[in-house]
Amino acid sequence: MDLDQTICFCRKVSARDIKGAVDNGAKTVEEVQQATTAATVCGRCKSKVEACMKEFLGK
């Protein structure tokens, strides 16, 4: 995955930001949302956030 890819356009959150949240202990979408603010405006990217998070968790 391209770490510079924008996952959440509303909040300008990249895959790198999500990876950082996961590396810092986020294990749920809600924890990633709290850490990055991704998927907290319109919610359309929530499935992308979840997929990205799962990849970084190795699931």
Backbone bond lengths (Angstrom), bond angles and torsions (degrees), N, CA, C in turn:
res aa  C-N    CA-C-N  psi(-1)  N-CA   C-N-CA  omega(-1)  CA-C   N-CA-C  phi
1 M - - - 1.448 - - 1.527 109.48 -
2 D 1.309 115.13 139.06 1.456 121.70 176.90 1.529 108.18 -75.04
3 L 1.313 117.18 113.76 1.465 121.22 -176.79 1.519 112.95 -67.06
4 D 1.339 117.44 -18.22 1.460 120.79 178.42 1.529 112.71 -88.48
5 Q 1.327 116.65 -2.77 1.468 120.86 179.64 1.528 109.81 -65.24
6 T 1.328 115.93 132.09 1.458 120.34 175.91 1.518 108.81 -77.47
7 I 1.317 115.74 126.03 1.461 122.20 179.99 1.525 109.83 -98.78
8 C 1.315 116.65 -42.71 1.469 122.13 178.75 1.524 108.25 -117.46
9 F 1.329 116.02 110.19 1.455 120.39 -177.83 1.523 111.97 -78.03
10 C 1.327 118.23 -29.51 1.468 120.77 179.82 1.523 110.86 -62.27
11 R 1.332 116.27 -40.74 1.464 121.22 -176.06 1.531 112.73 -109.51
12 K 1.351 116.28 3.06 1.470 122.03 178.79 1.534 111.60 55.95
13 V 1.333 115.51 51.12 1.464 122.19 179.78 1.524 108.68 -102.11
14 S 1.322 115.42 127.81 1.464 120.70 -178.97 1.525 111.08 -97.43
15 A 1.318 114.95 169.22 1.465 120.40 174.85 1.522 109.79 -60.26
16 R 1.325 117.09 -34.75 1.468 121.60 177.58 1.538 110.75 -60.79
17 D 1.334 116.73 -39.82 1.467 120.84 178.39 1.529 110.76 -64.30
18 I 1.318 115.52 -41.58 1.465 120.09 179.18 1.523 110.21 -67.10
19 K 1.324 116.36 -41.25 1.466 120.24 176.54 1.522 110.35 -59.88
20 G 1.309 116.77 -41.45 1.467 121.06 177.78 1.510 111.88 -60.34
21 A 1.332 116.56 -41.58 1.463 120.62 178.68 1.524 110.48 -64.23
22 V 1.333 116.44 -44.05 1.470 121.34 178.73 1.532 110.01 -64.38
23 D 1.311 117.05 -43.91 1.466 121.32 178.63 1.532 111.75 -61.64
24 N 1.334 115.88 -27.63 1.463 121.08 179.14 1.521 112.92 -91.97
25 G 1.348 116.48 10.27 1.464 119.45 171.97 1.513 117.65 111.15
26 A 1.339 118.69 -4.49 1.472 119.84 178.85 1.528 109.55 -66.34
27 K 1.328 116.10 128.90 1.462 120.84 -178.03 1.524 113.34 -123.24
28 T 1.320 116.66 -5.57 1.460 120.96 179.30 1.525 108.85 -128.94
29 V 1.326 115.61 161.57 1.468 120.14 176.96 1.525 109.64 -59.01
30 E 1.315 116.52 -40.11 1.460 120.93 -179.02 1.531 111.24 -62.20
31 E 1.332 116.60 -40.14 1.458 120.02 178.21 1.525 111.36 -67.83
32 V 1.331 116.77 -37.62 1.466 120.48 176.00 1.527 109.56 -65.90
33 Q 1.324 117.27 -41.02 1.463 120.94 177.53 1.524 110.48 -60.10
34 Q 1.324 115.87 -44.47 1.460 120.11 -179.69 1.530 111.39 -62.62
35 A 1.323 116.06 -41.70 1.460 121.09 -176.57 1.521 113.25 -74.72
36 T 1.342 117.67 -31.95 1.472 120.44 -171.66 1.528 114.51 -118.15
37 T 1.298 118.42 -17.22 1.474 127.27 -172.06 1.529 112.76 69.82
38 A 1.335 117.34 7.98 1.472 120.44 176.62 1.524 109.80 -64.10
39 A 1.322 116.24 144.34 1.466 123.59 176.54 1.520 112.95 61.60
40 T 1.329 116.50 29.88 1.467 119.42 179.37 1.526 112.97 -111.12
41 V 1.346 116.38 0.17 1.467 118.93 179.94 1.526 109.17 -104.73
42 C 1.312 117.81 -76.33 1.471 119.64 -177.68 1.526 112.31 -97.11
43 G 1.333 116.56 -24.36 1.466 120.54 177.43 1.518 115.85 84.32
44 R 1.325 118.00 -4.01 1.470 119.74 -177.53 1.523 113.22 -64.07
45 C 1.304 117.50 -24.16 1.466 120.21 -176.78 1.530 112.92 -93.55
46 K 1.315 117.71 2.54 1.470 120.33 -174.08 1.529 111.94 -55.34
47 S 1.326 118.12 -40.20 1.468 120.08 179.60 1.528 110.88 -67.74
48 K 1.341 117.19 -34.53 1.468 120.75 176.67 1.528 110.42 -68.54
49 V 1.320 116.31 -39.11 1.466 120.95 177.35 1.524 109.37 -61.77
50 E 1.326 115.63 -45.64 1.461 120.53 -179.73 1.532 111.62 -62.99
51 A 1.328 117.17 -44.24 1.467 120.77 179.68 1.527 110.92 -63.61
52 C 1.305 116.38 -42.43 1.460 122.20 178.96 1.528 109.59 -62.70
53 M 1.310 115.90 -46.53 1.454 121.83 -179.95 1.526 111.03 -60.00
54 K 1.320 116.74 -44.37 1.481 121.04 179.54 1.522 110.79 -62.32
55 E 1.323 116.10 -40.01 1.479 118.92 178.54 1.514 110.43 -61.13
56 F 1.321 116.84 -43.35 1.464 120.35 -178.20 1.535 112.00 -72.60
57 L 1.320 116.41 -25.47 1.475 119.44 176.35 1.518 111.74 -84.01
58 G 1.342 116.11 -8.20 1.451 120.47 179.75 1.510 114.25 76.55
59 K 1.336 116.50 28.14 1.470 121.14 179.85 1.509 110.55 -97.81
